[in-house]
Amino acid sequence: MNWTQLGFEQGTWLNPPERQETSPDRLAFDVTRGTDFWRQTHYGFTRASGHALLMDVPRLFAAEITFGGAFTGKYEQAGFLLWVDESQWIKFGIEFADGLPNLAAVVTRGASDWSMAPAPDVDRLRIRLTVTPTAAILHAKVAQGWQILRVADFTFDTARLGPMACAPETGGLSVVFEDFRIGPVPEEPLYING
C-alpha cells in the first residue's frame, strides 16, 4: 500500500495540553485531568475537552498510528479522533475501564455509543481507521494480526483526524504517538491480514 507519512508538526490542536513535545515523527504530551469526548448517552453530559492534534483528511482514506501510555486510571484513554464537529466524531484506541485496559471505540452521531473488547498486553499499540464511501472501519494490531473492532455507519463531507487522549477522572497520564501515516482505501478494507 502507498503510505504517506504525516508529520505531527502539521497538526492543529483541539484543546492543547499544557506540556507537549512535537517533532515530525513523534508526539508526546501530558493529559489534563477532567478532559473527555462524550455526548449525552447514559451519563447525560456533553464534553469536547479532550486533547487532539488534528489534520485535514480526504473523504476516503486509510490511516494508521502507533501509541502508548501507562493507562491505570479510570477512563484514561488514547488513540485516534476523527472529528467532523461536536455532534459527529469517532474516537478509538485504548481505554482503561472496569480495572482493565480495553480496546474501545465511541461513535457519535448526535449521541455517543461505546463498545469495548479486551486489549492485548502491549506497551505500544498500532491502530488503523479506514473510511469507505459507506462506513468507518476500525482495526487494532494484535499478536495474531489485525483485529476488527468496529464497522460503523459514518459518512461526512469534510473531517480532521489525529492522535487524541483524555483523562476524565485522573491526572498523570502521559502518552506518546509515532508513525502516523495515511494512504488510499485498500482493495479489501475489512479483512486486512492477507
URDACOR-V829080 format. One record per backbone hydrogen bond with DSSP energy under -0.5 kcal/mol. CO is the residue of the C=O (numbers start at 1). NH is the residue of the N-H. If there is no record, write none. Layout:
BEGIN
co | nh
CO | NH
CO | NH
END
This chain:
BEGIN
co | nh
1 | 3
2 | 184
4 | 182
5 | 7
7 | 10
8 | 11
12 | 54
13 | 15
14 | 52
19 | 30
21 | 28
23 | 8
23 | 26
24 | 8
25 | 179
26 | 23
27 | 177
28 | 21
29 | 175
31 | 172
32 | 35
32 | 167
36 | 49
36 | 50
38 | 47
39 | 41
39 | 112
40 | 44
41 | 43
45 | 40
47 | 38
51 | 165
52 | 14
52 | 54
53 | 163
54 | 12
55 | 161
57 | 159
61 | 131
62 | 183
63 | 129
64 | 181
65 | 127
66 | 178
67 | 125
68 | 176
69 | 71
70 | 72
73 | 76
74 | 169
76 | 96
77 | 166
78 | 94
79 | 164
80 | 92
81 | 83
81 | 162
82 | 84
82 | 90
83 | 160
85 | 88
87 | 110
88 | 84
88 | 85
89 | 108
90 | 82
91 | 106
92 | 80
93 | 104
94 | 78
95 | 97
95 | 102
96 | 75
97 | 100
100 | 97
101 | 119
102 | 95
102 | 104
103 | 117
104 | 93
105 | 115
106 | 91
106 | 108
107 | 109
107 | 113
108 | 89
109 | 111
111 | 109
113 | 107
115 | 105
117 | 103
120 | 122
123 | 69
125 | 67
126 | 141
127 | 65
128 | 139
129 | 63
130 | 132
130 | 137
131 | 61
135 | 132
136 | 152
137 | 130
138 | 149
138 | 150
139 | 128
140 | 142
140 | 147
142 | 145
145 | 142
147 | 140
150 | 138
152 | 136
152 | 154
159 | 57
160 | 83
161 | 55
162 | 81
163 | 53
164 | 79
165 | 51
166 | 77
167 | 34
167 | 35
173 | 31
174 | 70
175 | 29
176 | 68
177 | 27
178 | 66
179 | 181
180 | 6
181 | 64
182 | 4
183 | 62
187 | 189
190 | 192
END
